[in-house]
Amino acid sequence: MTRNGMESLAGTSSVLTQPVVHLTPPRARILIADRPDGWRQPIKERLDYLCQLSLGWDGYRARPVSFSTAHFALRLLESVCDSTTPAPSIVPGPSGDLQIEWHLKSGDIELHVRAPNDVHAWRETLSTGENGEELRLTIDFTLVARWVRNLSDPQRATVEAAA
Amino acid sequence: VNRPFDLPEFSLPPINEVVLGIQFDQPIGYQQIRAGEVWNLFKVGFPKVSELLALQPTFETFGPNQILPFNFGVLANPSRNRYWFTTDDDYELIQFQGDRLLHNWRKLANHANEYPRFDTIIGKFTGEIRRFEQFCSELQPQKLIIRQCELSYINHIRVAPGQLRVGEWLKFISFGEQEPDDFAATFRRTTTCGDGQPRGRLICESATNLDLSGEAFIALTLTVRGIPERPETDSALEFITRGREMIVRTFADITTESAHKAWGRTQ
């Protein structure tokens, strides 16, 4: 096969093909937009930063956040957060892990992402009492999304629960 | 691999490429400088090597805010490479980077090579994972921790020049009288395990495409991607085998009877 400028090689495929290409009029613009969520850009910047921490960043032997764990955390947040969700804090762990945290007046949520598919979730609100509530999760974060919604918009959550 | 007795079968399937893959935690003690040692494991059958940009990690996650993920603006990739170890005849290749191992079988431009069937390909891939795992355990006693598995069937549905009518091949698309210049359609479906929990996704992508001579065809790609029940090799191979069943059954479900005739459906 010969290569030319129109060929594409996407993802895991190894075969070159050409997408059908349209000629666009000179004034046409192609808009490439990321999701408009307010939390997204600061979180991506924070994750980029945490992946570039130097070895021993804590003064001991802590590793930078693993690139793969950071990617997984971003996918997790995409599943859980909508455009109104407040941005969480991201705290690095010593073993390439990280913690995603929301601390609001209405309560606290902490998601310890130990590795991809290995998440320990904890929350404490008025309804859970002091010890809080915890879950072990892999890839389904439906319950965490409910926690986050209840925390960030308790009024809406009460209305939904009553309906 | 035991083939389920009721799995649809075709004597002339339009398969152009099959990709089996695993994504794992970078083994302890592995650094990119050791990529040559990994090539040595496979060099006899795969004597050619080339270097490409690394693939980004891919994860299927679930929650209420599901959209097709955009791949723009993903995290900055550390500078790592992916290697292709290719057979002399170019029909097969192993893709390797610190957290991925994949095996591709592909048809080439003259379409002379016959699809060797799934059992043959997964047999080879199993051997390659075992050899790599052995290599890693010699770096430091350890097993591969597999986080994600995937299987893709890439079909090229070809017809005589100027005769491309998508609805004659794909059941879920009908354009009526006037065929469009081109099209693209994607759907995703959650795959679950015994307890009903999400385990991954089946992703179907179909679109008009052009071959290198400029002739239009339908590219129909079916991928199953998700987490193995346990993060280890046997479980990953089970996931891929179950993924094959899902893909073959979905392929038969979404393509038309006349298409099945053309591809020699025998079951």
Contacts between the chains, C-beta under 8 A, distances in Angstrom:
chain1	res1	chain2	res2	distance
A	1	B	108	7.3
A	1	B	109	5.1
A	1	B	212	6.0
A	2	B	212	6.8
A	4	B	212	8.0
A	7	B	212	7.4
A	11	B	55	7.2
A	12	B	19	4.7
A	12	B	21	5.9
A	12	B	55	6.7
A	12	B	95	6.8
A	12	B	102	5.6
A	12	B	104	7.3
A	12	B	150	7.3
A	12	B	152	6.4
A	13	B	17	6.0
A	13	B	19	6.6
A	13	B	104	7.6
A	13	B	152	7.3
A	13	B	154	6.0
A	13	B	221	8.0
A	14	B	17	6.8
A	14	B	19	7.8
A	14	B	84	7.1
A	14	B	93	5.9
A	14	B	95	7.5
A	14	B	104	4.7
A	14	B	106	5.8
A	15	B	16	6.2
A	15	B	17	5.1
A	15	B	106	5.3
A	15	B	107	7.8
A	15	B	154	7.0
A	16	B	212	7.0
A	17	B	209	5.0
A	17	B	210	6.8
A	17	B	211	6.6
A	17	B	212	7.6
A	17	B	219	6.7
A	18	B	209	6.9
A	18	B	210	4.2
A	18	B	211	7.5
A	18	B	212	7.0
A	18	B	214	7.8
A	19	B	207	7.5
A	19	B	209	6.4
A	19	B	210	7.4
A	20	B	181	7.5
A	20	B	182	4.2
A	20	B	207	7.8
A	20	B	208	5.1
A	20	B	209	6.8
A	20	B	210	6.1
A	20	B	216	7.2
A	32	B	72	5.8
A	34	B	70	6.1
A	34	B	72	5.8
A	34	B	73	5.1
A	35	B	67	7.3
A	35	B	70	6.9
A	44	B	73	6.7
A	44	B	75	6.4
A	47	B	75	5.7
A	48	B	75	5.6
A	48	B	76	5.0
A	51	B	75	6.7
A	51	B	76	7.5
A	51	B	78	7.1
A	66	B	25	7.7
A	66	B	26	8.0
A	67	B	57	6.9
A	67	B	75	6.9
A	67	B	77	7.3
A	67	B	78	5.9
A	68	B	23	7.9
A	68	B	25	7.0
A	68	B	26	7.7
A	68	B	57	4.6
A	68	B	99	6.1
A	68	B	147	7.2
A	70	B	75	5.7
A	71	B	56	6.9
A	71	B	57	4.2
A	71	B	59	6.6
A	71	B	74	7.4
A	71	B	75	6.1
A	72	B	57	7.1
A	72	B	59	5.1
A	72	B	61	7.5
A	74	B	74	7.7
A	74	B	75	6.8
A	75	B	59	4.7
A	75	B	60	7.9
A	75	B	61	4.4
A	75	B	69	7.2
A	76	B	61	5.5
A	76	B	63	7.9
A	78	B	61	7.2
A	78	B	65	6.5
A	78	B	67	7.6
A	78	B	69	6.7
A	79	B	61	4.5
A	79	B	62	6.0
A	79	B	63	3.1
A	79	B	64	7.6
A	79	B	65	5.9
A	79	B	66	6.6
A	80	B	63	5.0
A	80	B	64	8.0
A	80	B	65	6.7
A	81	B	65	6.5
A	82	B	65	5.4
A	115	B	25	6.7
A	115	B	145	7.7
A	115	B	147	7.4
A	116	B	25	8.0
A	116	B	57	7.4
A	116	B	59	6.0
A	116	B	147	4.4
A	116	B	148	7.3
A	117	B	59	7.8
A	117	B	147	5.6
A	117	B	148	7.9
A	117	B	227	5.2
A	117	B	231	7.3
A	138	B	227	6.3
A	139	B	59	7.3
A	139	B	60	6.3
A	139	B	61	5.1
A	139	B	62	5.8
A	139	B	198	6.3
A	139	B	199	8.0
A	139	B	200	7.9
A	139	B	226	7.6
A	139	B	227	5.9
A	140	B	61	7.7
A	140	B	62	4.4
A	140	B	63	7.3
A	140	B	197	6.2
A	140	B	198	5.0
A	141	B	61	6.3
A	141	B	62	6.5
A	141	B	63	4.3
A	142	B	62	6.5
A	142	B	63	5.4
A	142	B	64	6.4
A	144	B	63	7.2
A	145	B	63	4.6
A	145	B	64	5.0
A	145	B	65	6.9
